[in-house]
Amino acid sequence: AQAKALDRKKSNPPLEARQGRHTGRMADQMAMMQAQLEQQILNVAQTVEDQLDAQAKALDDLDDDGLEKLREKRMQQMRKANEQKAEWRKLGHGQYQELTNEKEFFEAAKASEWMLCHFYRGLTKRCEIVDKHLALLAPKHIEARCCRINAEKSPFLVEKLLVVVLPTIALVHKGKVIDYIVGFDDIGGHDDFPTEVLEWRIACQGVFKVDYDVHDGPPGDGNVKQRYGGKMVKARPGIWQKHDDSDDDLGLDSDEDD
């Protein structure tokens, strides 16, 4: 009997011993994960260092003529960029502007490759919220024309584009509506969303150019990611698609003035 009891004790060690072994295994796993992470960081650092070394060597290998050509190429790029910005400003980019009639909408959509237009109603709280954010974003994103139009004074556009809910933001590329931001559903459903969240939503269709991957959700701290990012990223994957087959062609090749 005593031998059987000893056998059972060996096969079923005390709880403290089992917990100790489990803790030990967890510690080993954590140490292994930490080592793998450190190795990955070292690999990335080495890759960056190798790239910098290659760039430095390429510069060292350039003679005076090569440096001059490189400098001239860079100057040409800067001049071209400045000329493009000047042209955009002539078209009204860099400002959040009111379009007074439907003809101005068609003219703006025809003149600018990228455009967004906020269909609003006066004295509507959520339309005023959109106005506040777009007024901040327009100077930052000179690559797109940012404007608004009174939906009640634009019956043809409202019917053609099926604008029902206000606010609605139409995203336009080369005279074609590629997407809509209807209400606040795509930006969290809250009135107090950060400007960066609306910027991200517009950037999902390429209307705004940003320096991060839009598929990761809007930028910001953990609270922004938790409140806005995960929910929206999973909700509408189609918001990243280019709707080149959209039926909402504005008919800019025809004479819209007739």
C-alpha positions as CSV (number, residue, x, y, z in Angstrom):
1,A,0.0,0.0,0.0
2,Q,2.8,2.4,0.9
3,A,4.6,1.5,-2.4
4,K,1.4,2.3,-4.4
5,A,1.0,5.5,-2.5
6,L,4.6,6.5,-3.4
7,D,4.0,5.6,-7.0
8,R,0.9,7.8,-7.1
9,K,2.8,10.6,-5.5
10,K,5.6,10.4,-8.1
11,S,3.1,10.3,-11.0
12,N,1.0,13.2,-9.5
13,P,3.5,15.6,-8.1
14,P,2.2,18.4,-5.8
15,L,0.5,21.4,-7.4
16,E,3.4,23.7,-6.4
17,A,5.8,21.5,-8.4
18,R,3.5,21.5,-11.5
19,Q,3.1,25.2,-11.3
20,G,6.8,25.6,-11.0
21,R,7.5,23.6,-14.1
22,H,4.8,25.5,-16.0
23,T,6.3,28.8,-14.9
24,G,9.7,27.6,-16.0
25,R,8.4,26.6,-19.5
26,M,6.7,30.0,-19.8
27,A,10.0,31.8,-18.9
28,D,11.9,29.7,-21.5
29,Q,9.3,30.6,-24.1
30,M,9.5,34.3,-23.2
31,A,13.2,34.2,-23.4
32,M,13.1,32.6,-26.8
33,M,10.6,35.1,-28.1
34,Q,12.8,38.0,-26.7
35,A,15.9,36.5,-28.4
36,Q,14.0,36.2,-31.7
37,L,12.8,39.8,-31.5
38,E,16.2,41.1,-30.8
39,Q,17.6,39.1,-33.7
40,Q,14.9,40.6,-36.0
41,I,15.8,44.1,-34.8
42,L,19.4,43.5,-35.5
43,N,18.6,42.2,-39.0
44,V,16.6,45.3,-39.8
45,A,19.3,47.5,-38.4
46,Q,21.9,45.7,-40.5
47,T,19.8,46.0,-43.7
48,V,19.3,49.8,-43.1
49,E,23.1,50.1,-42.5
50,D,23.9,48.2,-45.6
51,Q,21.6,50.4,-47.7
52,L,23.1,53.6,-46.2
53,D,26.6,52.2,-46.9
54,A,25.6,51.5,-50.5
55,Q,24.3,55.0,-51.0
56,A,27.4,56.5,-49.4
57,K,29.6,54.5,-51.7
58,A,27.6,55.5,-54.7
59,L,28.1,59.1,-53.8
60,D,31.8,58.6,-53.2
61,D,32.1,57.0,-56.6
62,L,30.6,60.0,-58.4
63,D,33.1,62.4,-60.0
64,D,32.4,66.1,-60.3
65,D,30.3,65.7,-63.5
66,G,28.2,63.0,-61.8
67,L,27.6,65.2,-58.8
68,E,26.6,68.1,-61.0
69,K,24.2,65.9,-62.9
70,L,22.7,64.6,-59.7
71,R,22.3,68.2,-58.4
72,E,20.7,69.3,-61.6
73,K,18.3,66.4,-61.6
74,R,17.3,67.2,-58.0
75,M,16.8,70.9,-59.0
76,Q,14.6,69.9,-61.9
77,Q,12.5,67.8,-59.6
78,M,12.1,70.6,-57.2
79,R,11.2,73.1,-60.0
80,K,8.6,70.6,-61.4
81,A,7.1,70.1,-57.9
82,N,6.8,73.9,-57.3
83,E,5.3,74.4,-60.8
84,Q,2.7,71.7,-60.0
85,K,1.8,73.3,-56.7
86,A,1.5,76.7,-58.4
87,E,-0.9,75.2,-61.0
88,W,-2.9,73.5,-58.3
89,R,-3.3,76.8,-56.4
90,K,-4.6,78.5,-59.6
91,L,-7.3,75.9,-59.7
92,G,-8.3,76.6,-56.1
93,H,-6.4,73.8,-54.4
94,G,-5.1,74.4,-50.9
95,Q,-8.4,76.1,-49.8
96,Y,-11.7,74.8,-48.7
97,Q,-14.1,76.6,-51.0
98,E,-17.8,77.1,-51.6
99,L,-19.2,76.2,-55.0
100,T,-22.2,78.4,-55.6
101,N,-23.9,76.4,-58.3
102,E,-23.8,73.1,-60.1
103,K,-21.9,74.5,-63.1
104,E,-19.0,75.3,-60.8
105,F,-19.0,71.7,-59.6
106,F,-18.7,70.3,-63.1
107,E,-16.0,72.9,-63.9
108,A,-14.0,72.0,-60.8
109,A,-14.3,68.2,-61.4
110,K,-13.1,68.7,-65.0
111,A,-10.1,70.9,-64.1
112,S,-8.7,68.9,-61.2
113,E,-7.6,65.3,-61.3
114,W,-8.5,64.7,-57.7
115,M,-11.4,66.4,-55.9
116,L,-13.7,66.0,-53.0
117,C,-17.0,67.8,-52.5
118,H,-19.0,68.0,-49.3
119,F,-22.8,68.1,-49.9
120,Y,-24.2,70.0,-47.0
121,R,-27.3,71.6,-45.6
122,G,-27.0,74.9,-43.6
123,L,-27.3,74.8,-39.8
124,T,-26.8,71.0,-39.7
125,K,-24.5,70.1,-36.9
126,R,-22.7,67.2,-38.6
127,C,-22.2,69.2,-41.7
128,E,-20.6,71.9,-39.6
129,I,-18.3,69.2,-38.1
130,V,-17.2,68.1,-41.6
131,D,-16.6,71.8,-42.5
132,K,-14.3,72.2,-39.6
133,H,-12.1,69.2,-40.5
134,L,-12.0,69.9,-44.2
135,A,-10.9,73.5,-43.5
136,L,-7.9,72.0,-41.7
137,L,-7.1,69.4,-44.3
138,A,-7.4,71.5,-47.5
139,P,-4.2,73.5,-46.9
140,K,-2.3,70.3,-46.0
141,H,-3.4,68.3,-49.1
142,I,-2.9,70.7,-52.0
143,E,-2.9,67.7,-54.3
144,A,-6.7,67.6,-54.2
145,R,-9.4,70.2,-54.7
146,C,-11.6,70.5,-51.5
147,C,-14.9,72.2,-51.8
148,R,-18.5,72.1,-50.6
149,I,-21.9,72.7,-52.2
150,N,-25.3,73.3,-50.8
151,A,-27.4,70.2,-51.4
152,E,-30.7,72.1,-51.3
153,K,-29.5,74.3,-54.2
154,S,-28.1,71.4,-56.3
155,P,-31.1,69.3,-57.2
156,F,-29.6,67.9,-60.4
157,L,-26.4,66.7,-58.7
158,V,-28.3,65.3,-55.7
159,E,-30.5,63.3,-57.9
160,K,-27.7,62.2,-60.3
161,L,-25.3,61.1,-57.5
162,L,-28.1,59.7,-55.3
163,V,-27.2,61.9,-52.3
164,V,-29.7,61.1,-49.5
165,V,-27.9,61.4,-46.2
166,L,-26.2,64.7,-45.2
167,P,-23.3,65.2,-44.8
168,T,-22.1,63.2,-47.9
169,I,-18.6,63.7,-49.3
170,A,-18.2,62.7,-52.9
171,L,-14.7,61.6,-53.9
172,V,-13.9,62.4,-57.5
173,H,-11.1,61.2,-59.8
174,K,-10.9,62.4,-63.4
175,G,-14.5,63.4,-63.5
176,K,-15.8,60.2,-62.0
177,V,-17.2,59.7,-58.5
178,I,-15.1,56.8,-57.1
179,D,-16.6,56.6,-53.6
180,Y,-18.8,58.4,-51.1
181,I,-18.4,59.1,-47.4
182,V,-22.0,59.0,-46.1
183,G,-22.6,60.3,-42.7
184,F,-20.1,59.3,-40.1
185,D,-20.4,55.5,-40.3
186,D,-17.0,55.1,-42.0
187,I,-15.3,57.3,-39.5
188,G,-16.4,55.7,-36.3
189,G,-20.0,56.9,-36.0
190,H,-19.0,59.6,-33.4
191,D,-19.2,63.3,-33.7
192,D,-15.9,63.9,-31.9
193,F,-13.6,62.0,-34.3
194,P,-10.1,63.4,-34.9
195,T,-9.2,65.1,-38.1
196,E,-6.7,62.4,-38.9
197,V,-9.5,59.8,-39.1
198,L,-11.3,61.7,-41.8
199,E,-8.0,62.3,-43.6
200,W,-7.3,58.5,-43.5
201,R,-10.8,57.7,-44.9
202,I,-10.2,60.1,-47.8
203,A,-6.7,58.7,-48.4
204,C,-8.2,55.2,-48.7
205,Q,-9.2,56.1,-52.2
206,G,-6.0,58.0,-53.0
207,V,-7.6,61.4,-53.0
208,F,-5.2,62.5,-50.3
209,K,-1.6,61.3,-50.3
210,V,-0.3,60.1,-47.0
211,D,3.0,58.6,-45.8
212,Y,1.5,55.5,-44.1
213,D,-0.3,52.3,-45.2
214,V,-4.0,53.1,-45.1
215,H,-4.7,49.3,-44.6
216,D,-3.4,49.7,-41.1
217,G,-6.2,52.1,-40.2
218,P,-5.9,55.8,-39.2
219,P,-2.7,57.0,-37.4
220,G,-2.7,57.9,-33.8
221,D,-2.1,56.5,-30.3
222,G,-3.6,53.4,-28.9
223,N,-6.9,55.0,-28.1
224,V,-7.4,56.1,-31.6
225,K,-6.5,52.7,-33.0
226,Q,-8.8,51.0,-30.5
227,R,-11.8,53.3,-31.1
228,Y,-11.6,53.8,-34.9
229,G,-9.0,51.6,-36.5
230,G,-9.9,48.0,-35.9
231,K,-13.7,48.5,-36.3
232,M,-13.4,50.3,-39.6
233,V,-10.6,48.3,-41.1
234,K,-12.7,45.2,-40.7
235,A,-16.0,46.8,-41.6
236,R,-15.5,48.0,-45.2
237,P,-12.5,46.5,-47.0
238,G,-14.0,47.9,-50.2
239,I,-13.1,51.4,-49.2
240,W,-9.6,50.8,-50.5
241,Q,-10.7,49.7,-53.9
242,K,-10.6,52.0,-57.0
243,H,-14.1,51.9,-58.4
244,D,-13.1,52.5,-62.0
245,D,-16.3,50.8,-63.2
246,S,-18.5,53.3,-61.3
247,D,-21.7,54.3,-62.9
248,D,-21.4,57.8,-61.4
249,D,-19.6,59.3,-64.4
250,L,-20.3,63.0,-64.4
251,G,-20.4,63.1,-68.2
252,L,-17.7,65.7,-68.4
253,D,-17.0,64.8,-72.0
254,S,-20.4,66.0,-72.9
255,D,-21.5,69.6,-72.9
256,E,-22.8,70.0,-69.4
257,D,-23.7,73.6,-70.0
258,D,-26.6,72.7,-72.3
